[in-house]
Amino acid sequence: MTNSTSDHRDKADKTNGRQDVSDVAGLQDDGDARQPDQPYGLRATLRRLYYGTDGQAVGFQLTIGIVDLAVILFFLAGPYLTRHGIYLAIDYAIAALIAFELTARALIANNAWRFLVRPMTLVDIVILATLLFPETFSNFAFLRALRIWSFSQSRVFGILVHKVGCREYQDVIGACINFVTFLFLVTGFVYTAFFATESGITGFVDALYFTVATITTTGFGDITLPGTLGKLTSIVTMIFGISLFVRLAQAIVRPNKVRFSCPQCGLNRHDANAVHCKACGHILNIPDEGL
């Protein structure tokens, strides 16, 4: 009886200690990414494609990234396509793709409520609503850029960076993605909310120009956002934008290091050719292709 109880405890400890794979859709996994109980079936296949790191799974995840880029391009061209009949056709086609992808992610979720309250799920629902009712809501497809940011936080992104031989530049690449994503989100909001108003914004380039001038605190004053919403937008852009800009500068100028956790003290950043941990002197075994 004692041995049986001990075996059950060991199994429980292993189960509780297992690390779940991060959700490629963006956020820290809350249990939905666990390996399926059955190795076959639609749900198991979708989980492998979304959470796996084999060649087919990585290709699938990159395809989703390409779809995200296409959605963003459609957002940029939207104001110029609204006069043409093809606009609604493309709009509803993209809405169908997003709805299909939402359904697939809901199917592989262990907990439907957790899935629905995830920030990225809520973002996709908002985007879907703006696409399904283009005459009622402004096009918020620029929020899809968050999916690209979330991909940069996933394990698959680290694998891709390692495969192309840029492992020591992973922090710099991540900081660039963070900054560009924020830049695009603010520009997209300004473009959507203040297009063709007295602010002087007549195109996406004008919105981008205003955002960059605000982040760098240049403040030429030739383009200003009117009203309380405009002032609040400028304040948020300055506070968060300058922080991300400084973070990017730090990532570029500091020495390149690789992420490898020391088994002795847990220090995560080391020189690419380090043999001993600088914090505790423990011998390291950092993977290196020798190129």
C-alpha positions as CSV (number, residue, x, y, z in Angstrom):
1,M,0.0,0.0,0.0
2,T,2.8,2.4,0.8
3,N,4.6,1.7,-2.5
4,S,1.4,2.3,-4.4
5,T,0.8,5.6,-2.7
6,S,4.4,6.6,-3.4
7,D,4.0,5.7,-7.1
8,H,0.9,7.8,-7.3
9,R,2.6,10.8,-5.7
10,D,5.6,10.5,-8.1
11,K,3.3,10.5,-11.1
12,A,1.4,13.5,-9.8
13,D,4.7,15.4,-9.2
14,K,5.8,14.7,-12.7
15,T,2.5,15.8,-14.1
16,N,2.4,19.0,-12.1
17,G,6.1,19.7,-12.9
18,R,5.6,19.3,-16.6
19,Q,6.0,22.6,-18.6
20,D,3.4,23.3,-21.1
21,V,4.3,24.6,-24.5
22,S,3.6,28.4,-25.0
23,D,0.6,29.3,-27.2
24,V,1.8,30.5,-30.6
25,A,-1.2,32.8,-30.7
26,G,0.6,34.8,-28.2
27,L,0.2,34.5,-24.6
28,Q,1.5,32.3,-21.7
29,D,-0.2,28.9,-21.9
30,D,-2.8,28.3,-19.2
31,G,-3.2,24.6,-19.8
32,D,-4.6,24.5,-23.3
33,A,-1.4,23.4,-24.9
34,R,-1.0,20.1,-23.1
35,Q,-0.4,17.1,-25.2
36,P,-3.7,15.5,-26.2
37,D,-4.8,12.2,-24.6
38,Q,-5.2,10.6,-28.0
39,P,-2.4,10.8,-30.6
40,Y,-4.8,10.8,-33.5
41,G,-7.8,12.9,-34.6
42,L,-8.6,16.4,-35.8
43,R,-8.0,17.9,-32.3
44,A,-4.7,16.2,-31.9
45,T,-3.6,17.3,-35.4
46,L,-4.5,20.9,-34.8
47,R,-2.7,20.9,-31.5
48,R,0.5,19.6,-33.1
49,L,0.3,22.2,-35.8
50,Y,-0.3,25.1,-33.4
51,Y,2.0,24.0,-30.6
52,G,4.6,21.8,-32.3
53,T,8.1,22.6,-33.4
54,D,8.5,20.1,-36.3
55,G,8.9,21.2,-39.8
56,Q,5.2,20.9,-40.7
57,A,4.1,22.7,-37.6
58,V,6.6,25.6,-38.1
59,G,5.4,25.9,-41.8
60,F,1.8,26.1,-40.6
61,Q,2.6,28.8,-38.1
62,L,4.5,30.8,-40.6
63,T,1.5,30.5,-43.0
64,I,-0.6,32.0,-40.2
65,G,1.9,34.8,-40.0
66,I,1.6,35.5,-43.7
67,V,-2.1,35.7,-43.3
68,D,-1.6,38.2,-40.6
69,L,0.5,40.3,-42.9
70,A,-2.1,40.1,-45.6
71,V,-4.7,41.3,-43.1
72,I,-2.5,44.3,-42.2
73,L,-2.0,45.1,-45.9
74,F,-5.7,45.0,-46.5
75,F,-6.1,47.5,-43.6
76,L,-3.6,49.9,-45.2
77,A,-5.4,49.7,-48.6
78,G,-8.9,49.8,-47.1
79,P,-9.6,53.5,-47.4
80,Y,-8.6,53.4,-51.1
81,L,-10.6,50.3,-51.9
82,T,-13.9,51.2,-50.3
83,R,-15.2,52.8,-53.5
84,H,-14.7,49.5,-55.4
85,G,-17.0,46.5,-55.2
86,I,-14.1,44.1,-54.6
87,Y,-13.6,45.6,-51.1
88,L,-16.5,43.8,-49.5
89,A,-15.4,40.5,-51.2
90,I,-11.9,40.7,-49.7
91,D,-13.3,41.9,-46.4
92,Y,-15.6,39.0,-46.0
93,A,-13.0,36.5,-47.2
94,I,-10.6,37.7,-44.5
95,A,-13.4,37.6,-42.0
96,A,-14.0,33.9,-42.9
97,L,-10.3,33.1,-42.5
98,I,-10.2,34.7,-39.0
99,A,-13.4,33.0,-38.0
100,F,-12.0,29.6,-39.2
101,E,-8.8,30.2,-37.2
102,L,-10.7,31.2,-34.1
103,T,-12.8,28.1,-34.4
104,A,-9.7,25.9,-34.7
105,R,-8.1,27.4,-31.6
106,A,-11.3,27.0,-29.7
107,L,-11.5,23.4,-30.7
108,I,-8.0,22.6,-29.2
109,A,-8.7,24.6,-26.0
110,N,-9.2,22.5,-22.8
111,N,-11.1,25.3,-21.2
112,A,-13.5,27.3,-23.3
113,W,-13.9,30.2,-20.8
114,R,-10.1,30.7,-20.5
115,F,-9.8,30.7,-24.2
116,L,-12.6,33.3,-24.6
117,V,-11.1,35.7,-22.0
118,R,-7.5,35.6,-23.4
119,P,-6.5,39.1,-24.7
120,M,-5.6,37.8,-28.2
121,T,-8.9,36.0,-28.5
122,L,-10.8,39.2,-27.6
123,V,-8.6,41.1,-30.1
124,D,-9.5,38.6,-32.9
125,I,-13.2,38.9,-32.0
126,V,-13.0,42.7,-32.2
127,I,-11.3,42.4,-35.6
128,L,-13.9,40.0,-36.8
129,A,-16.7,42.3,-35.8
130,T,-15.2,45.2,-37.7
131,L,-14.8,43.1,-40.8
132,L,-18.3,41.6,-40.7
133,F,-19.9,45.0,-40.2
134,P,-17.6,47.4,-42.1
135,E,-20.3,50.1,-42.5
136,T,-21.0,50.2,-38.7
137,F,-17.5,49.9,-37.2
138,S,-14.1,51.3,-38.2
139,N,-11.6,48.8,-39.6
140,F,-9.5,47.7,-36.6
141,A,-7.6,45.1,-38.6
142,F,-4.3,46.8,-37.5
143,L,-4.7,45.0,-34.2
144,R,-3.7,41.9,-36.0
145,A,-0.1,43.2,-35.7
146,L,-0.3,41.9,-32.1
147,R,-0.3,38.4,-33.5
148,I,3.2,39.1,-35.0
149,W,4.4,40.3,-31.7
150,S,3.0,37.3,-29.9
151,F,4.8,35.0,-32.4
152,S,8.1,36.7,-31.4
153,Q,7.4,35.6,-27.8
154,S,6.9,31.9,-28.7
155,R,9.3,29.1,-28.6
156,V,9.0,28.6,-32.3
157,F,10.5,32.0,-32.9
158,G,13.5,31.1,-30.8
159,I,14.0,27.9,-32.9
160,L,13.8,29.9,-36.1
161,V,16.3,32.4,-35.0
162,H,18.6,29.6,-33.9
163,K,18.3,27.9,-37.3
164,V,19.2,31.0,-39.3
165,G,22.3,31.5,-37.1
166,C,21.2,34.6,-35.3
167,R,20.8,33.3,-31.8
168,E,23.1,35.9,-30.3
169,Y,20.9,38.6,-31.8
170,Q,17.6,37.3,-30.5
171,D,17.2,40.1,-28.0
172,V,17.9,42.7,-30.6
173,I,15.4,41.1,-33.0
174,G,12.8,40.9,-30.2
175,A,13.3,44.5,-29.2
176,C,12.9,45.6,-32.9
177,I,9.7,43.6,-33.2
178,N,8.3,45.1,-30.0
179,F,9.1,48.7,-31.1
180,V,7.8,48.2,-34.7
181,T,4.6,46.6,-33.4
182,F,3.9,49.4,-31.0
183,L,4.7,51.9,-33.8
184,F,2.3,50.2,-36.1
185,L,-0.5,49.9,-33.5
186,V,-0.3,53.6,-32.7
187,T,-0.1,54.6,-36.3
188,G,-3.0,52.3,-37.2
189,F,-5.2,53.8,-34.4
190,V,-4.3,57.4,-35.5
191,Y,-5.0,56.4,-39.1
192,T,-8.4,54.9,-38.2
193,A,-9.6,57.5,-35.7
194,F,-8.3,60.7,-37.3
195,F,-8.2,60.1,-41.0
196,A,-9.5,63.0,-43.1
197,T,-10.2,65.2,-40.0
198,E,-8.9,68.6,-39.1
199,S,-5.7,66.9,-37.8
200,G,-4.2,67.1,-41.3
201,I,-3.9,63.3,-41.6
202,T,-4.8,62.3,-45.2
203,G,-2.9,59.0,-45.4
204,F,-1.1,56.3,-43.5
205,V,2.3,58.1,-44.1
206,D,0.9,61.2,-42.3
207,A,-0.2,59.0,-39.3
208,L,3.3,57.3,-39.3
209,Y,5.0,60.7,-39.5
210,F,3.0,62.0,-36.5
211,T,3.7,58.8,-34.5
212,V,7.5,58.9,-35.0
213,A,7.6,62.7,-34.3
214,T,5.7,62.0,-31.0
215,I,7.8,59.1,-29.9
216,T,11.0,60.9,-30.5
217,T,9.6,64.0,-28.8
218,T,10.5,66.1,-31.8
219,G,7.1,67.8,-31.9
220,F,7.1,69.7,-35.1
221,G,3.5,70.7,-34.6
222,D,2.4,70.6,-38.2
223,I,0.2,67.6,-37.4
224,T,-1.7,67.6,-34.2
225,L,-4.6,65.3,-33.0
226,P,-7.7,67.3,-32.1
227,G,-9.8,66.9,-29.0
228,T,-9.4,65.0,-25.8
229,L,-8.9,61.7,-27.6
230,G,-6.1,63.2,-29.6
231,K,-4.3,64.5,-26.5
232,L,-4.7,61.2,-24.7
233,T,-3.3,59.4,-27.7
234,S,-0.3,61.7,-27.8
235,I,0.4,61.1,-24.1
236,V,0.2,57.3,-24.3
237,T,2.4,57.4,-27.4
238,M,5.1,59.5,-25.8
239,I,5.2,57.5,-22.5
240,F,5.3,54.0,-24.0
241,G,7.1,54.9,-27.2
242,I,10.1,56.4,-25.6
243,S,10.4,53.5,-23.2
244,L,10.4,51.0,-26.1
245,F,12.8,53.2,-28.0
246,V,15.3,53.2,-25.1
247,R,14.9,49.4,-24.7
248,L,15.7,49.0,-28.4
249,A,18.8,51.2,-28.1
250,Q,20.0,49.2,-25.1
251,A,19.6,45.9,-26.9
252,I,21.6,47.2,-29.9
253,V,24.6,48.7,-28.0
254,R,25.1,46.1,-25.3
255,P,27.3,43.1,-25.9
256,N,25.6,40.2,-27.8
257,K,24.8,37.3,-25.5
258,V,22.9,34.0,-25.8
259,R,20.1,32.8,-23.6
260,F,21.2,29.7,-21.7
261,S,20.2,29.0,-18.1
262,C,23.0,28.1,-15.8
263,P,22.0,24.8,-14.1
264,Q,23.7,26.0,-10.9
265,C,22.6,29.6,-10.3
266,G,20.0,30.1,-13.1
267,L,21.8,33.1,-14.8
268,N,20.1,33.3,-18.3
269,R,22.5,35.4,-20.4
270,H,26.1,34.3,-21.2
271,D,28.7,35.1,-23.9
272,A,28.2,32.8,-26.9
273,N,31.6,31.2,-26.3
274,A,31.4,31.1,-22.5
275,V,32.8,28.0,-20.8
276,H,32.1,29.0,-17.2
277,C,29.2,30.9,-15.7
278,K,30.3,34.4,-14.7
279,A,28.1,34.4,-11.6
280,C,29.0,31.1,-10.0
281,G,31.8,29.6,-12.1
282,H,29.8,26.5,-13.0
283,I,30.9,24.7,-16.2
284,L,28.4,25.5,-19.0
285,N,27.5,23.4,-22.0
286,I,26.0,26.0,-24.4
287,P,24.9,24.4,-27.7
288,D,27.1,25.6,-30.5
289,E,27.1,24.5,-34.2
290,G,30.7,25.5,-34.5
291,L,30.3,27.8,-37.4
